[in-house]
Amino acid sequence: MKVVLTGVTGFMGRYMASYLSLNIKEIEIYGFYNTKIPEFNKNCSIIKCNLLDKDHLIHHILNISPDIIIHMAGINHGDLKELLQINVIGTQNLLNAACNLKKKPRILVIGSSAEYGYIGDGLISEDASVYPVSEYGISKLASTYLALKYYRLENLPVTIVRPFNLIGPGQSDYFVCGKIVKQVCSNKHLKNQLISLKGINSRRDFIDVRDVVRALWLIASHDEFEKKCAGKIFNIGSGFSYSIEEIILIIQKIIHQELFLSIESDKKPEAVPTQCCNYDFLKKTTGWFPQITIEQSVKDMIREENRLLSEN
C-alpha cells in the first residue's frame, strides 16, 4: 500500500508519518514538504513538492500512484489572498493530479473546526451551519466545498475531516497551549512565573494530535470507504470544552506551582466564545473515540518541552 502525506513536516504531518511507520505493516509512505527541512526515519520517503507547481505535482502523483492521500498541507495564518492560494488552489491542484490516475486513490482533505465559527454553545455536529469568522476558516470552507465538488462531479473518493483544536507534545508556540507550555518550561526556575495571554475565558475543544492521526487512519483504511466515508464530513474532537483558565489550572497541578497571569485587555467581544465537538458520526462509522485526556496531553507537552530544553 502506498500512502502520500502532504504537509508531512507540520505538527499533524509528523505524527501521521510516525504513526503509520510504527503501526502499519506493508506500507510505503511518501511525505511531501515544501518549506521546512524534515528530519525523518528511513520508513518515510521525503519529497520536496510545492502544491502550487502543477506539473511537478502531477509528476510525483503519477510516479507514486498512491492508494491513499492524506492532505494536511496548508497554512493557518496570513492574508486572505495567501490563504486561498495555498489552502484552496493547492488542494485543487492535488485533486486534479489524483484525477489523472487510472485507479483513483482514497483522499482525506483535512479541514478545520474554524469552518463552523460560532453557532451556539451546544455540541457541533457535521450537519451544523457554517459561519467562519476568520480568513483561515473561510479558506478551509472553500477547500471543503471544492473537495465535495470533485467527489460529486469527478467521482473522486474524497472525505473531509474537521479536527477541532489540536494539542500535544511538540506543539509550536503559535498555538495558545504550546505558547503557555513553552513559557512555563523556559521560566521554571522563577519563583513567581508570569504568563502573558490575550484572554482566558473562551472555550475550545482540545484534542490530542495522537488521537487525531489514529482517527485519520481509521477513516482512510475503512473496509467500506467508498460507501461509508467518501463524500462525507467527519468531526474529530474530545466532546469537552475547556477555557484557557482551566488549562492553566491543569498545568499548575502538574508542576505544583502557582502561575500568575498577565491579561492583555481587548474590548472586542470574542468572535467564537465556545466550540465543542460532537464526534458521534466518526464513532459510529469507525469505532473511534478519544483515548488521551487533556491532563495527559498537557503532562506530555511539559515533559517533551523540558526534554528539548535540556538538549539545548
C-alpha positions in Angstrom: 0.0 0.0 0.0 1.3 3.4 -1.0 0.3 6.5 1.1 1.1 10.1 0.3 1.1 12.6 3.2 1.1 16.3 2.2 2.4 18.7 4.8 4.5 16.0 6.3 6.7 18.4 8.2 3.8 20.1 10.0 2.6 19.2 13.5 -0.1 16.7 12.4 2.0 15.5 9.5 5.0 14.4 11.7 2.7 12.5 13.9 0.9 10.9 11.0 4.1 9.7 9.4 5.3 8.3 12.8 2.0 6.5 13.5 2.0 4.8 10.1 5.6 3.8 10.2 5.2 2.3 13.7 1.8 0.6 13.4 1.1 -0.3 9.8 2.8 -3.1 8.0 3.5 -3.4 4.3 3.2 0.3 3.7 5.2 2.8 1.6 5.0 6.3 3.0 5.8 9.3 0.8 5.9 12.7 2.6 5.5 15.9 0.6 7.0 19.0 2.0 7.7 22.5 0.7 9.3 24.8 3.3 10.6 23.1 6.4 13.5 20.8 6.1 12.3 17.5 7.5 14.1 15.0 9.8 12.5 11.6 9.5 13.3 7.9 9.8 14.0 5.6 6.9 10.4 4.4 6.8 9.2 7.7 5.1 10.4 8.8 1.7 10.6 12.6 1.7 9.8 14.5 -1.4 10.1 18.3 -1.9 6.9 19.3 -3.7 5.2 22.6 -4.0 1.4 22.0 -4.5 1.2 25.2 -6.5 3.6 23.8 -9.1 1.0 21.7 -11.0 3.4 20.0 -13.4 5.8 18.9 -10.6 2.9 17.7 -8.5 1.3 15.7 -11.3 4.7 14.1 -12.0 5.1 12.9 -8.4 1.5 11.6 -8.1 1.7 9.7 -11.4 5.1 8.3 -10.4 4.0 7.1 -7.0 0.4 6.1 -8.0 -0.8 6.2 -4.3 -3.6 4.2 -2.8 -4.3 6.8 -0.2 -3.6 10.6 0.0 -3.9 12.4 3.4 -3.8 16.1 2.6 -2.6 18.0 5.6 -0.6 20.8 3.8 -1.7 24.4 4.2 -1.2 27.5 6.3 -3.3 28.7 9.2 -2.4 32.4 9.2 -1.7 35.1 6.6 -3.9 37.4 4.4 -6.9 36.1 2.6 -5.2 36.0 -0.8 -2.3 33.9 0.5 -4.7 31.6 2.4 -6.8 31.0 -0.6 -3.9 30.4 -2.9 -2.3 27.8 -0.7 -5.3 26.2 1.0 -7.7 26.2 -1.9 -5.6 26.3 -5.1 -3.1 23.9 -3.6 -6.0 21.5 -2.8 -7.4 21.9 -6.3 -4.1 21.0 -7.9 -3.7 17.9 -5.7 -7.3 16.7 -6.6 -6.6 17.4 -10.3 -3.4 15.3 -10.1 -5.3 12.5 -8.5 -7.9 12.6 -11.3 -5.1 11.6 -13.7 -4.6 8.2 -12.1 -6.4 5.2 -13.6 -7.2 3.9 -10.1 -8.5 6.8 -8.1 -6.9 7.0 -4.6 -8.8 7.5 -1.4 -8.3 11.1 -0.3 -8.7 12.7 3.1 -8.8 16.5 2.9 -8.1 18.0 6.4 -10.5 20.8 7.2 -10.9 22.7 10.4 -13.5 23.5 13.1 -12.8 27.1 12.1 -15.3 26.4 9.3 -18.1 26.4 11.8 -17.3 29.7 13.5 -19.7 30.3 16.4 -23.1 28.6 16.2 -24.1 28.5 19.8 -23.0 26.7 23.0 -24.1 23.2 22.2 -22.2 20.3 20.6 -21.3 20.8 16.9 -22.2 18.0 14.5 -21.2 17.7 10.9 -24.6 18.9 9.6 -24.4 22.2 11.6 -24.5 25.5 9.8 -21.1 27.0 8.9 -20.3 30.6 9.7 -16.5 31.1 9.6 -15.3 34.3 11.2 -11.7 34.2 10.2 -9.9 34.3 6.8 -8.4 30.9 7.7 -11.9 29.5 8.3 -13.1 30.9 5.0 -10.2 29.3 3.1 -10.8 25.9 4.7 -14.5 26.0 4.0 -13.7 26.8 0.4 -11.4 23.8 0.2 -14.2 21.7 1.7 -16.7 22.8 -1.0 -14.1 22.2 -3.7 -13.3 18.7 -2.5 -17.0 17.8 -2.4 -17.4 19.1 -5.9 -14.7 16.6 -7.0 -16.5 13.8 -5.3 -19.8 14.6 -7.0 -18.6 15.6 -10.5 -15.3 13.7 -10.9 -16.2 10.5 -8.8 -13.1 11.1 -6.8 -13.4 9.3 -3.4 -12.7 12.3 -1.2 -13.5 12.6 2.5 -13.4 15.8 4.6 -12.1 15.6 8.2 -12.5 18.6 10.6 -10.3 18.3 13.7 -11.0 20.7 16.5 -8.2 22.4 18.4 -5.0 20.3 18.3 -2.9 19.8 21.3 0.1 17.5 22.0 3.8 17.2 22.6 6.0 19.4 20.4 3.3 21.9 19.5 4.7 25.3 18.5 4.1 28.5 20.5 1.9 29.9 17.7 -0.9 27.9 19.4 -2.0 29.0 22.8 -1.4 25.8 24.7 2.0 25.4 23.1 2.8 29.0 24.0 1.8 28.5 27.6 3.8 25.3 28.0 6.9 26.9 26.4 6.7 29.9 28.8 6.2 27.6 31.8 9.1 25.3 31.0 11.5 28.1 30.0 10.9 30.0 33.2 10.5 27.1 35.6 13.5 28.4 37.7 11.5 31.6 38.6 9.6 31.5 41.8 6.7 33.7 40.5 6.0 32.8 36.9 4.1 35.4 34.9 2.2 34.1 31.9 1.2 36.7 29.2 -2.0 36.0 27.4 -4.7 37.8 25.4 -7.7 36.2 27.1 -8.6 33.2 29.2 -12.4 32.8 29.1 -13.1 31.5 25.6 -13.7 27.8 25.5 -12.3 25.3 23.0 -12.5 21.5 22.3 -8.8 20.4 22.6 -8.0 17.0 21.0 -4.6 15.3 21.2 -2.8 15.1 17.8 -2.1 11.4 18.5 -5.8 10.7 18.8 -6.4 12.6 15.6 -3.9 10.7 13.4 -5.3 7.4 14.7 -8.8 8.7 13.6 -7.5 9.7 10.2 -6.1 6.2 9.5 -9.3 4.5 10.7 -11.2 6.6 8.1 -8.6 6.2 5.3 -8.3 2.4 5.8 -12.0 1.7 6.3 -13.1 -1.5 4.6 -16.1 0.3 3.1 -14.5 3.7 2.5 -16.3 4.4 -0.8 -19.7 3.6 0.7 -19.4 4.9 4.2 -16.7 7.6 4.1 -16.3 9.2 0.6 -18.3 12.4 0.2 -18.8 12.7 4.0 -17.6 15.1 6.6 -16.2 13.8 9.9 -15.6 15.9 13.1 -12.7 14.9 15.4 -12.8 16.2 18.9 -13.0 15.3 22.6 -16.6 16.2 23.2 -15.5 18.6 26.0 -14.6 22.2 26.1 -12.0 24.0 28.3 -11.2 27.6 28.9 -7.6 28.7 28.9 -8.0 29.5 32.6 -8.9 25.8 33.1 -5.8 24.8 31.1 -3.7 27.0 33.4 -5.2 25.2 36.5 -4.3 21.8 35.0 -0.7 23.0 34.4 -0.4 24.3 38.0 -1.5 20.9 39.3 1.1 19.1 37.2 4.1 21.4 38.1 3.0 22.0 41.7 3.5 25.7 41.2 1.2 28.7 41.1 1.2 30.8 37.9 0.5 34.4 37.6 -1.3 35.8 34.6 -0.9 39.0 32.7 -4.0 39.5 30.5 -3.9 41.9 27.6 -7.1 43.9 27.6 -9.2 43.7 24.5 -12.6 45.3 24.4 -13.6 43.4 21.3 -16.1 40.6 22.1 -14.8 37.1 21.4 -15.8 36.1 17.9 -16.0 32.5 18.8 -16.7 32.3 22.6 -17.0 28.5 22.6 -16.8 25.4 20.4 -17.4 21.8 21.4 -17.3 18.7 19.1 -19.9 16.0 18.5 -17.9 13.1 17.2 -20.8 10.6 17.1 -20.6 10.1 13.4 -16.9 9.2 13.5 -17.5 6.8 16.4 -20.4 5.1 14.7 -18.5 4.7 11.4 -15.1 3.6 12.7 -15.4 2.9 16.4 -13.0 5.7 17.2 -13.1 7.6 20.5 -10.5 9.8 22.1 -8.1 7.9 24.4 -5.8 10.7 25.7 -7.2 13.0 28.4 -6.5 16.8 28.4 -4.4 16.2 31.6 -2.3 13.6 29.9 -1.8 15.8 26.8 -0.6 18.7 28.9 1.7 16.5 31.0 3.3 15.0 27.9 3.7 18.5 26.4 5.6 19.7 29.5 7.7 16.6 29.5 8.6 17.0 25.9 9.4 20.7 26.2 11.7 20.0 29.2 13.4 17.3 27.2 14.0 19.7 24.3 15.3 22.4 26.7 17.7 20.0 28.3 19.2 19.1 24.9 19.9 22.8 24.0 
